[in-house]
C-alpha cells in the first residue's frame, strides 16, 4: 500500500498535505521496483488476483496506491512502465483534477498501459462514520464516475482512513464490488482471498531490507506494523471514528483535511 511518491524537494510541501509516514521518496521507490524486477516477482492487479489464473507457486505482489496523488502519475507511473509492472490505483473521484491530484486524462493514459483504476469513494471521508444512505452514495457514485470516465469496470475499493465496518461490505457487495482493500496488516493467500484484503503500508520508514522481507512474505518483517495497527484500532474503537479523525487532524495540522491518510 503506497500513497504519494515524491521528489525530495517536495518533502516540506507534503508535510502540510498528509501524514509524511505514508509517502515514499522516488529514489527509494526506484530501488524497490528494481529489486522486485531483479527477483522476477509477478505483479498482479486486483482483477488478476481474483481471477485465479496466475501461478500460486510464484512470488507475486499487488502494488496499490491510495488517494490519487499527482506524484503517482509524475513519478511512480514511469518507473512502473520501465519494468513492465501493473498496479492498482484507488482514487477519490471528488479529488481528481484538484491541486496535487491526478486528472482524468492522466488516469486514461494509465489505463491504456494496463494500470487498474478503482474506487476510494468520492469525498475520501470515513465510511464508518456515515449513515447507510450517505455510504451508499459514496460507493455508487465513485464506481459510476470511474466507469463512465475511463470505460473500465470498478470492482474493487479501498477504505478511506482505514474505517472498517462490517456493514460496509454488505453495501459494497450490493453495488457490485468484489473486494475491499483495508489497512489491516498482513499477507494474502489463496485460502483467505477476500472480500476484505489486507495490505502492508510502504513509506520512507520502511528500509530496503524490511521491504525485501515483506515482499518475500516474512511474518517477522511486519510484527511491529501489526502491533501499531492494533493500538490504533483500539484507540479508534474507544474514541469513535469521527473523534479519532479530529484528533489525527489536530496532531498533523494538515491544511487539506479531506485528503489526509489515516490508517
C-alpha positions as CSV (number, residue, x, y, z in Angstrom):
1,X,0.0,0.0,0.0
2,X,1.6,3.2,-1.3
3,X,0.3,6.7,-1.1
4,X,2.2,9.6,-2.6
5,X,5.5,9.2,-4.4
6,X,7.5,12.4,-4.3
7,X,10.8,14.1,-5.0
8,X,13.0,15.1,-2.0
9,X,12.5,18.8,-2.9
10,X,8.7,18.4,-2.2
11,X,9.1,16.9,1.3
12,X,8.2,20.1,3.1
13,X,5.2,20.8,0.9
14,X,3.7,17.3,1.5
15,X,4.1,17.7,5.2
16,X,1.3,20.2,5.1
17,X,-0.9,17.9,3.0
18,X,-0.7,14.5,4.6
19,X,1.0,12.3,7.1
20,X,4.6,12.1,5.9
21,X,4.8,8.5,7.2
22,X,2.7,7.3,4.2
23,X,4.9,9.0,1.5
24,X,7.8,7.4,-0.4
25,X,10.6,9.3,-1.9
26,X,11.2,8.5,-5.6
27,X,14.8,7.3,-5.2
28,X,13.7,4.7,-2.7
29,X,10.7,3.7,-4.8
30,X,13.0,3.1,-7.8
31,X,15.3,0.9,-5.7
32,X,12.3,-1.1,-4.5
33,X,10.9,-1.7,-8.0
34,X,14.4,-2.5,-9.4
35,X,14.8,-5.2,-6.7
36,X,11.3,-6.7,-7.4
37,X,12.2,-6.8,-11.1
38,X,15.6,-8.5,-10.4
39,X,13.9,-11.2,-8.4
40,X,11.3,-11.7,-11.1
41,X,8.2,-11.0,-9.0
42,X,4.9,-11.3,-10.7
43,X,2.9,-8.0,-10.5
44,X,-0.9,-8.5,-10.2
45,X,-3.8,-6.1,-10.4
46,X,-6.6,-6.9,-8.1
47,X,-8.6,-8.3,-11.0
48,X,-5.8,-10.7,-11.7
49,X,-5.5,-11.6,-8.0
50,X,-9.2,-12.7,-8.1
51,X,-9.0,-14.4,-11.4
52,X,-7.1,-17.4,-10.1
53,X,-5.3,-17.5,-13.4
54,X,-1.8,-16.9,-12.0
55,X,0.8,-19.4,-10.7
56,X,0.4,-19.6,-6.9
57,X,3.8,-21.1,-6.6
58,X,5.4,-17.9,-7.9
59,X,6.2,-14.9,-5.8
60,X,3.6,-12.3,-6.5
61,X,2.8,-8.7,-5.3
62,X,-0.2,-6.4,-5.7
63,X,1.1,-2.8,-5.8
64,X,-1.7,-0.5,-4.7
65,X,-1.7,3.3,-4.5
66,X,-4.3,5.2,-2.5
67,X,-5.9,8.7,-2.9
68,X,-4.9,9.7,-6.5
69,X,-1.9,11.9,-5.7
70,X,-0.3,13.6,-8.7
71,X,3.1,12.1,-7.9
72,X,1.6,8.7,-8.7
73,X,1.5,9.8,-12.4
74,X,4.6,12.0,-12.5
75,X,7.0,9.7,-10.7
76,X,5.6,6.2,-9.9
77,X,3.9,5.6,-13.3
78,X,7.1,6.0,-15.4
79,X,9.0,3.6,-13.1
80,X,6.3,1.0,-13.3
81,X,6.3,1.3,-17.1
82,X,10.0,0.9,-17.2
83,X,9.8,-2.5,-15.6
84,X,6.5,-3.5,-17.2
85,X,4.7,-3.6,-13.9
86,X,1.0,-3.2,-13.4
87,X,-0.6,-1.6,-10.3
88,X,-4.0,-0.7,-8.9
89,X,-4.7,3.0,-8.2
90,X,-7.6,3.7,-5.8
91,X,-8.8,7.3,-6.5
92,X,-11.2,9.5,-4.6
93,X,-13.2,10.8,-7.6
94,X,-14.1,14.1,-6.0
95,X,-10.4,15.0,-5.7
96,X,-9.5,14.1,-9.3
97,X,-8.4,17.3,-11.2
98,X,-7.9,19.4,-8.0
99,X,-4.5,20.7,-6.9
100,X,-2.0,17.9,-6.0
101,X,-4.1,15.2,-7.6
102,X,-4.1,13.4,-10.9
103,X,-6.5,14.3,-13.7
104,X,-8.9,12.1,-15.7
105,X,-6.5,12.5,-18.6
106,X,-3.7,11.1,-16.5
107,X,-5.8,8.1,-15.5
108,X,-7.0,7.4,-19.0
109,X,-3.4,7.2,-20.2
110,X,-2.5,4.9,-17.3
111,X,-5.4,2.6,-18.1
112,X,-4.3,2.2,-21.7
113,X,-1.0,0.8,-20.5
114,X,-2.6,-1.8,-18.2
115,X,-3.0,0.0,-14.9
116,X,-6.2,-0.5,-13.0
117,X,-8.1,2.4,-11.5
118,X,-10.5,1.5,-8.7
119,X,-12.7,3.3,-6.1
120,X,-11.6,5.2,-3.0
121,X,-15.1,6.7,-2.7
122,X,-16.0,10.3,-3.7
123,X,-15.0,12.6,-0.8
124,X,-12.4,10.4,1.0
125,X,-14.4,10.6,4.3
126,X,-14.5,7.6,6.6
127,X,-17.5,5.4,5.7
128,X,-17.7,4.1,9.2
129,X,-19.0,7.4,10.4
130,X,-21.7,7.7,7.8
131,X,-25.3,6.6,7.7
132,X,-26.4,3.9,5.2
133,X,-27.7,6.3,2.5
134,X,-24.6,8.5,2.5
135,X,-22.2,5.5,2.4
136,X,-24.2,4.0,-0.5
137,X,-23.9,7.3,-2.4
138,X,-20.1,7.3,-1.8
139,X,-19.8,3.8,-3.1
140,X,-22.1,4.0,-6.1
141,X,-21.2,7.5,-7.4
142,X,-17.4,6.8,-7.3
143,X,-17.9,3.5,-9.1
144,X,-20.2,5.0,-11.7
145,X,-17.8,8.0,-12.3
146,X,-14.8,5.8,-12.9
147,X,-16.6,3.5,-15.3
148,X,-18.1,6.4,-17.2
149,X,-14.9,8.5,-17.5
150,X,-12.5,5.6,-18.1
151,X,-14.6,2.9,-19.8
152,X,-13.4,0.3,-17.4
153,X,-15.0,-1.7,-14.6
154,X,-14.6,-0.7,-10.9
155,X,-15.0,-3.9,-8.9
156,X,-12.7,-3.1,-6.0
157,X,-12.5,-0.3,-3.5
158,X,-10.1,0.9,-0.7
159,X,-11.4,2.1,2.6
160,X,-10.7,5.8,3.3
161,X,-8.9,6.3,6.7
162,X,-8.9,2.6,7.4
163,X,-12.5,2.8,8.7
164,X,-13.5,-0.8,8.6
165,X,-17.1,-1.6,9.5
166,X,-18.7,-4.9,8.7
167,X,-21.9,-3.4,7.2
168,X,-19.8,-1.6,4.6
169,X,-19.1,-4.9,2.8
170,X,-22.8,-5.6,2.6
171,X,-23.4,-2.2,0.9
172,X,-20.4,-2.6,-1.4
173,X,-21.4,-6.1,-2.5
174,X,-24.9,-4.7,-3.3
175,X,-23.1,-2.1,-5.6
176,X,-21.2,-4.8,-7.4
177,X,-17.8,-4.6,-5.7
178,X,-15.8,-7.8,-5.3
179,X,-13.3,-6.7,-2.6
180,X,-12.4,-4.0,-0.1
181,X,-8.8,-3.2,0.5
182,X,-8.0,-2.3,4.1
183,X,-5.1,-1.0,6.1
184,X,-5.2,-4.3,8.2
185,X,-1.6,-5.5,8.1
186,X,-0.9,-8.9,6.7
187,X,-0.3,-11.2,3.7
188,X,-2.9,-12.6,1.3
189,X,-3.1,-16.3,0.5
190,X,-5.5,-18.1,-1.9
191,X,-7.3,-19.5,1.1
192,X,-8.2,-16.1,2.6
193,X,-8.5,-14.1,-0.6
194,X,-11.3,-11.6,0.1
195,X,-13.6,-9.9,0.4
196,X,-11.5,-7.9,2.9
197,X,-7.9,-7.6,1.7
198,X,-5.0,-7.0,4.0
199,X,-2.2,-4.7,2.9
200,X,1.2,-3.5,4.1
201,X,1.9,0.2,4.1
202,X,5.2,1.2,2.5
203,X,6.7,4.6,3.2
204,X,10.0,6.2,3.8
205,X,10.4,4.5,7.2
206,X,10.5,1.1,5.6
207,X,14.1,0.2,4.9
208,X,15.2,-1.8,1.8
209,X,16.0,-4.8,4.0
210,X,12.5,-4.7,5.5
211,X,10.9,-4.2,2.1
212,X,12.6,-7.3,0.8
213,X,11.5,-9.4,3.7
214,X,7.9,-8.1,3.3
215,X,7.9,-8.9,-0.4
216,X,9.2,-12.4,0.5
217,X,6.3,-12.9,2.9
218,X,8.3,-13.0,6.1
219,X,5.9,-12.5,9.0
220,X,8.6,-11.1,11.4
221,X,9.0,-8.2,9.0
222,X,5.5,-6.9,9.8
223,X,5.3,-7.7,13.5
224,X,5.8,-4.1,14.6
225,X,3.3,-2.9,12.0
226,X,0.7,-5.3,13.2
227,X,1.2,-4.2,16.8
228,X,0.9,-0.5,15.9
229,X,-2.2,-1.1,13.9
230,X,-3.8,-2.9,16.8
231,X,-3.2,0.0,19.1
232,X,-4.7,2.4,16.5
233,X,-7.8,0.2,16.1
234,X,-8.2,0.1,19.9
235,X,-8.0,3.9,20.2
236,X,-10.4,4.4,17.3
237,X,-12.8,2.0,18.8
238,X,-12.7,3.8,22.2
239,X,-13.0,7.3,20.6
240,X,-15.3,6.6,17.7
241,X,-14.4,7.2,14.0
242,X,-15.2,10.9,13.8
243,X,-13.5,11.8,17.1
244,X,-10.4,9.8,16.1
245,X,-10.3,11.7,12.8
246,X,-10.5,15.1,14.5
247,X,-7.6,14.1,16.8
248,X,-5.5,13.0,13.9
249,X,-6.0,16.2,12.0
250,X,-5.1,18.2,15.1
251,X,-1.8,16.2,15.5
252,X,-0.7,16.6,11.9
253,X,-2.2,20.1,11.3
254,X,-2.9,19.3,7.7
255,X,-4.4,22.1,5.5
256,X,-6.3,19.7,3.2
257,X,-8.2,17.7,5.7
258,X,-10.2,15.6,3.2
259,X,-7.0,14.3,1.6
260,X,-5.1,13.1,4.6
261,X,-4.5,9.4,5.1
262,X,-5.5,7.8,8.5
263,X,-4.7,4.2,8.8
